[in-house]
Amino acid sequence: MILKSRSWIIFIVLSLVALAGCAATEPAPVPVPVPSAFDRSWSAAVSAVQDEGVRIISEDRGSGVIRGVRNEQEVTLNLRSQADGSVRIEIGARGPKGAEPGLASRISRAYDRRMGR
């Protein structure tokens, strides 16, 4: 009888030890990359011109230039990273006089909306 009791005690102790080794752990969280100020501005600029119906004809991310057209207007956006980490954007629209007044201003407002301003 004592031998059976010891066997049960040993069985229970070994079972508890085995269960203690089965701890579940959560995987380490994967860091989500935060887009740079330039990446965020570039995306906002591309979307802003599209919001205003401008057809993009070229994008040169390396030089920070986006070119597009809308009707008779040529649109150019220049994005430049500043020393403080901010991004400067210049928006220009040119074409026949009176063709599309205020297009550059509308693109600027669309850009500000996209940037959460």
C-alpha positions as a printed Julia matrix, in Angstrom:
117×3 Matrix{Float64}:
  0.0    0.0     0.0
  2.8    2.41    0.9
  4.51   1.58   -2.41
  1.31   2.46   -4.29
  1.01   5.75   -2.42
  4.61   6.64   -3.21
  4.03   5.81   -6.86
  1.03   8.12   -6.95
  2.89  10.91   -5.21
  5.82  10.56   -7.61
  3.39  10.49  -10.55
  1.62  13.65   -9.33
  4.91  15.49   -8.67
  6.28  14.57  -12.1
  3.01  15.6   -13.74
  3.12  19.0   -12.01
  6.76  19.49  -13.02
  5.91  18.62  -16.64
  2.94  21.01  -16.66
  5.03  23.81  -15.17
  7.36  23.57  -18.16
  4.47  24.17  -20.58
  4.15  27.9   -20.18
  2.72  29.78  -23.14
  4.45  32.98  -24.1
  3.28  35.72  -26.42
  5.42  36.4   -29.45
  7.44  39.59  -29.35
  5.6   42.45  -31.02
  6.85  43.32  -34.47
  7.72  47.01  -34.69
  5.59  48.85  -37.22
  7.75  51.08  -39.39
  6.81  54.73  -39.13
  6.89  56.51  -42.47
  9.39  59.36  -42.73
  8.15  62.93  -43.02
  9.14  62.89  -46.69
  7.27  59.62  -47.36
  4.15  60.99  -45.7
  4.38  64.29  -47.59
  5.02  62.53  -50.9
  1.94  60.33  -50.48
 -0.17  63.34  -49.49
  1.07  65.32  -52.5
  0.33  62.52  -54.98
 -3.15  62.06  -53.51
 -3.82  65.81  -53.44
 -3.17  66.28  -57.16
 -5.34  63.26  -57.93
 -8.08  64.67  -55.67
 -8.13  67.76  -57.9
 -8.35  65.77  -61.12
 -4.73  66.24  -62.18
 -3.32  63.39  -64.26
  0.22  62.62  -63.11
  2.6   62.38  -66.05
  5.83  61.88  -64.09
  7.03  61.28  -60.56
 10.69  61.52  -59.59
 10.87  60.75  -55.91
 14.65  61.11  -55.84
 14.51  64.73  -56.98
 11.16  65.34  -55.25
  9.29  66.4   -58.38
  5.73  65.5   -59.41
  4.41  66.73  -62.77
  0.87  66.53  -64.01
 -1.75  68.07  -66.27
 -5.37  69.06  -65.96
 -7.06  70.34  -69.07
 -4.61  73.0   -70.33
 -2.81  73.5   -67.0
  0.62  72.09  -66.26
  1.11  71.32  -62.57
  4.47  70.92  -60.82
  5.07  70.01  -57.18
  8.55  70.2   -55.66
  9.16  68.54  -52.3
 12.36  69.18  -50.36
 13.49  67.82  -47.01
 14.6   70.58  -44.65
 17.45  70.46  -42.12
 14.96  70.29  -39.23
 13.3   67.15  -40.68
 10.26  68.97  -42.07
  9.33  68.95  -45.74
  8.83  72.05  -47.87
  6.42  71.78  -50.78
  6.06  74.21  -53.66
  3.01  73.92  -55.91
  2.81  75.61  -59.27
  0.21  75.56  -62.02
  0.56  77.35  -65.33
 -1.31  77.46  -68.57
 -3.33  79.82  -70.71
 -4.54  82.89  -68.83
 -7.79  82.15  -67.04
 -7.69  78.45  -67.9
 -7.99  77.14  -64.37
 -7.72  79.88  -61.76
 -6.99  78.7   -58.24
 -5.85  75.18  -59.16
 -2.59  75.49  -57.2
 -4.52  76.78  -54.16
 -6.97  73.89  -54.33
 -4.13  71.4   -54.54
 -2.51  73.09  -51.54
 -5.73  72.8   -49.52
 -6.1   69.13  -50.56
 -2.49  68.53  -49.49
 -3.13  70.17  -46.09
 -6.22  68.01  -45.58
 -4.24  64.89  -46.44
 -1.58  65.96  -43.91
 -4.24  66.44  -41.23
 -3.93  70.22  -41.06
